[in-house]
């Protein structure tokens, strides 16, 4: 009986230590290290004429810009009673990691 109490007490101490170490390890896994923090970004706003928008988008892509919004600027034409909207220019908004 005495041996059983001695062994049971000494078995629980390593199990308790193992649980404490496992809790600290799981806390480290869940935290975000400073090196993987979100990179700093720079932003771009550019107005482009409608006939040059495709070439400008290709150029921005080559420079590493991610274009995330394109807004057209419209003009209204009324020819012979028919009304039409045609884009005259585009507002481009982009972002890329700072330092490229």
N, C-alpha and C positions, 0 to 999 in steps of 0.2 A: 504494500500500500504506500509506503514511504517512497519507494523507488518510482512509482507511478506519478505521485505528486511532483517529485523532483523533475522527471522527464517532461511532464506536461507543462510545467512552468517554463522550462528551458526551450521547449519547442515553440511556444507562442512568441517569445522574444524575437527570433529570426523572422518569423512570419510577419510580425508587426513592422519590423525594419524594412522588410521587402515591400510591404504595402506603402510605407512612407516614401520609399525610393520610387515606386511606380507612380505615385501621385505627382511627385516632382517632375518625373520624366514626361508624364502626360501633359503637365502644365507647360513644359518647354516646347513640346510638339505643337501645341495650340497657339503659341505666341508667334507673332510675325517678326522675323529678324530685321534689323535696321537696313541691311544690305538689299533686301527685296522690297523696300518701300517704293511707293509710286514715284516714277520719275517726274522731274520738273518738265513742264511743257511750255512751248512758245506758240503763240497764236497768230493767224494771218487773216486779214480782211483785204479783199482785192475786188475792184470793179473791172469787169471784162466785157468788151463789146461782143455781141452775139456771134459775129463771124469768126472770132478768135477763141471761143470758149473751149473747144476741143483741144487745140494746141496748148492752151494755157493749162488745162487739166493734165495733159501728158507731161508738161514741163514741171509742174508742181509735184507730180508723182515721182519723177526722176530725182527731185531734190529732197525727197523723203517726207513730203507733206501728206497728211491724211485729210482730205476734204470731207467735212462732215455736214455741210449745208450749202445748197446752191439756191439762191432766190432770184427769180427773173424780174426784170423791170419791163413793164409792158407799155406799148403805145397803142392807141385806138385809131384805126383807119376806117373811114367811111367812104367807100367807093361805090357810086351808083346805087345808093340805098342799102348796100351790104356792109355791115359792121364787122370788123375783124380785129382781134387782138394779136399783135406780133411782138415778140420779145426784142428789145433793143440792146439790152445789156444784162449781165448777171452779176450778182453779189456772191462772191465765193468766200467761205470761211473754212479755215484749215488749222491743223495742229500737228506738231511733231515734238519729239523729245529734244530738250534743250541741249545744244552743243553739237548738233549735226551740221 
